[in-house]
């Protein structure tokens, strides 16, 4: 993971005293570096003089949505799922109203895989295991009985897909670069054709390869970024995971230099077969659910482009803005193509 300076973001002296109050004894002055790669809660490595490290998460700067960056909610999830699926151990939570809420967890050794450069030293067998372990733990999560881990009242559970469409539209509307009539048309088609929800399970909400840690053998060590976890439709969780996984034959590569096109990685179809083999249910109407995942990712890229044009990332980068606009166009087309296929299969 990349990292940058944290000047002005953390009070390390106060943090050291707080860690001691949690029963942790850091040695010497603390140092910290922000972990790059996400745009949700801010995440930092914190280290003492002997090199022991922890991970701290806090909300981003400025205005945030009321429920989008709730660190106390994340802690509840991590504590509930500890020993059930691989999650980091929580050291402590601070929600003192006089300061910024945050929590600290133990560091889990492992690597995050985002691009091909992250797996250059992984042999084909380890690359295959990345996919298998990713799917095994998703099946394990979906098999959890929420009531058995104290999360029986965690979210409404039912009508998950329509509520997710409304949620992502609201979030997307905050940052969209402009009107996207075809994206809105895809949204309307998704709502009209939404299937009746068959199951309620714990869902991660953003389950994908770069939200897990793996070891050198490709085995999953921890699942990260639980902000969107709730009770909901496991088919939506699975479809989002599959859509983020780029196949070698995919025409559309939303993310630059994807790792999963390299030899050794499973295909999307093989991942789906692994899900069923590991005990998960077969994905009904795969084109519909993948069409939803494509639409959702469209809104993510629309937001990134909107922030680029607003100067949130610094100086204008015309080439990057052009690339993002092209990705958005192809994602919208992909969503409509998948929904066309779903309709055709239904008519047949």
N, C-alpha and C positions, 0 to 999 in steps of 0.2 A: 504494500500500500504506500502511496505517496504521502508526504506530510509537509506541513508548512508551520511557520511560527504562530504562537498563540498569544502574542503580546496584546494586552487589553481584554482578553477573553476569559482568562482564569486568574483567580487570586490564589497563587500556589502556597503562600504561607498559611492562609486560612484553610486551604484544602489539606495541608499536612496535619494541622490540628484536628480537622474533622476526621481524617483517616485514623488517627490515634484514638479518637473517641469511638470508632467502630471496632476497635480491637486490632487494628493493623498498625504495625510499627515500621514505617519507612525510615530508612537510614540516610542522613544527610539531606541537603536541600532537594526539592523536587524539580524536575524539568518536564516540559510537556510539548507535544507537537500535534497539530491537527491532522487527522486522517482524511485524505482526499478521496473523492470518488462518488459521493452521494450528495443529494441536495435536500435531505430531510433534517433530522436532528443533527447538531454539530457533534462530532465524535473526536476524541483526543486520546493519544497514548500519554500516560503519565508514568514517569520513572523516578526511582530514587537513586542515590549515589552508588548503590551496589548493582544497579541494572535491573532490579525487579520492576515489572511493569503492570499497570492496570489500565483499564479503558473507562473513560468518562464520557457520558452523553448528556447534552443539555439542549434546550430549544434553540432555534436559530435567532439571529438578531432581528429586531423590528417586529412588525405585526405578524401574528400567526393565527391560523384558524383555531377555534376554541378546542377542538378535539384532535387536531392533526399532529400535535407534537407533545402529547401527554406522557411525560416520562414516568409518572407514577403508574400509569396504565401498563406501560412496557414492563415495569418491575413486577407488577402483579402477574403478568403472563410468564415472565422468566421464572419466577418462584413457583408458579403452579406447574410448569412443564419440566422443571429440573428433575432429571432421572427418568423422564418419560420419553422425551426426544432430546438430542444434543443441544443444550443451550449453555451459555456462560453462567457461572455462579455470581450472584449479586453480592457485593460487599456491603452496600448501603444506599439509602435513598434520602435526599434532603429536599423537602418541599417548603422550607421556611419562607413565609410570605414576604419577608424583608429582603430576600435575595432571589437569584435565578434558580429555579428547581433543577436538580441534576441527580444522576445516580452513577455509581462506580461499580464495575464488575471485574472479575478476574480476567486476565488475558488468556485466551486459548491459542496455543501455537497452531499455526497453519497459514495457508495462503488464500487470498481472494483471486479468482480467475476472471479477468475481464477481456483480455486480448490475447492474441496468439503468442506474444512475447512472454506471457505469464506461464506458459506451459512448454517452453522450448526444451526444458530438461526432464519433462515427464515422458516416460515411454508409453507406447500405445496401450499397454495393459492398464496403466494408471489413468490414462485418459478415459478409457472405457469405464473404469470404476467410478470416476467422477459422476458420470451419468447414472450409473446403477445406484450409488449411494444417495445421490440427490433424490431419486425416485423412491427408494426404500423408506427414507425418512419422511417424505411427503405422505406416503401411504400410512406410516405410523402416526403422523399427526392427524390425518383424517379419520383414523380408527379410534382416537381418544374420545371417550364419553365425557363431554364437558362437565357434567355434574360430578364425575369422579375426581376431578382435579380442582373443584371449587370455582368453575367457570360456567356453571349452568345458567347464570343470568347475564352472560357476557354477550351483549348485542341481542337484537330481535331474532336473528336466525332465519326466519322465513322472509319471502319476497326479497331475497338478497340481491339478485341481479338487477331488478328495476331500481332498487335503492342505490346500488353501486353506479348505475348509469347516471342517476341524478347527482350523486356525490362527485363523480369525475367531471360532469358537465359544470357544476358549480366551481370546482377547483380550476378547471380549464378556462372558464370565463374570466378569471382574475388576471390572466396573463396572455390571452390569445393575441396574436399579432394582427388579427383582422377577422372579418367574417369568413367562415368556411362553410358554404352552403352544402357542399357534398358530404362533409363530415356530419353536419346536422341531419342530413337526409339518412345517413347510415344509422345515426342514433335513433331516428324515428322508426326505421325498419326493425332495429333491434327490439324496441319496445313493443311494436305490433306483433312480432313473431316470437316473443319471449316464451320459453317452455315453462310449464308448471314445475316448480321446484320439487324434486323427489326426496332429497335428503338434507339434513342439517348436521353440519360437522364444524369442528374448529378449522378455520382457514387462516393461512398466513397473510394473504392479501397481496404479497409482492414476492412470491417464491420463485427464485431464479438462481442461476449459477453464481452470479457475483454477490449474492446475499448469503453465501455459505463460506465456511473455511474448510479446506481439505488438506490432508497431509501429502507427503511425497508419493504415497501409494495410491492417491486419489480418493481415499476414504474420508467421508464427511466427519468433521470434528465439532462443528457448531453451526447452528442456524442463527442468522443475525437479522436485525432490523424488523422488529415485531410491531411497529407502529400501527399497521393496518389490520392486525389480527382481530378476529371476532368469530362469532358463530355465523355460518353462512353456507353457501352452495359449494361443495368440494369440486364440482365440475368446472366452476369458474376459476378456482385456484389452479387446477391442473392445466386448463387451457392457457392461462397467462404464462405459466411455466414453460409450456411447449412452444408458445409463440416467440418468447424471448430466445429460445434455443435455435440458432441459425444452422440450417442444413447446407451442405456444400452445393447442392443444386438450386438453392433458393436464388431467385433473381433479385430479391430485395434483401439488402444487408443494412438494416437501420443503424447498426453500430459498427464503427470502423474496425477492421482487422479482427473479426471475431475468432475466438479460439476454437469453437466447436466445428469449424469447417476442416480442421486438420485431421490427418489420419489417426485412427484409434478412437475418436469420439463416436458415440452412438448417434444414429439418426433420430429424428423426431418420431418416426414410426416405431423405431426400436424402443425409445423411451416409453411410448404409450403401451407397448407390449409388456415392458418391464413393470409398469404400474399395475396392470391386470394380473400379471404373474405373481407380484408381491402381495396380492390380496385386495387391490383396489377394484372399483367398478369400471367397466368399459365406458368410455365417453360417448354418450348419446349425442346425436346431431353435432358431430365434431366441427363441421363447417360453420354452424351457427356460433358455437362457443369461440372458435378461432376468429370469426368475424368480429365478435365482441372484443377480443384481445387486441386485434389490429386497430379497432376504433379507439380503444383506451390508450394505446401507445401513440396514436395520432394526436390526442390531446396533450400527452406529455411533450411531444416534439413541438406542438404549437406553442406551448408555454415557454419552452426553451428559446424558440425563435422570437417570441414576444419580448422576453427579457433581453435577448441580444439587441433587438432594435431599440429597446428603451435604455440601453447603455449599462445594464446591470452587471455585465461581464467586462466592462472597460471599453476600450476603443472599438469602433466598428470593425467587423471582419467580413467584408462583402462575400468572400469566397465561402466562408462557413455559413453565412446566412443563406446563400444560394443552395448549398448542400442541404441544409435543413429544410428549405422550402421544397426541394426535390423529394426528400424522404417523406415529408408530409403528404405530398401529392400521391406518391406510390402507396403509402399506407392506406389512404382513403380508398384508392382503387382496389387494393387488396381486400379491404373490408367489404366493399360492394361485391367483388368477385366471389368471395366466400359466401356471402348472403345469397347471391344468385344461385350458387350450387346447392345451398341448403333448401332454397325454395324449389329448385328443380327436383331434388330428391323427394321432397314432400309431395310434389305433384305426381311423381312417378309411383 
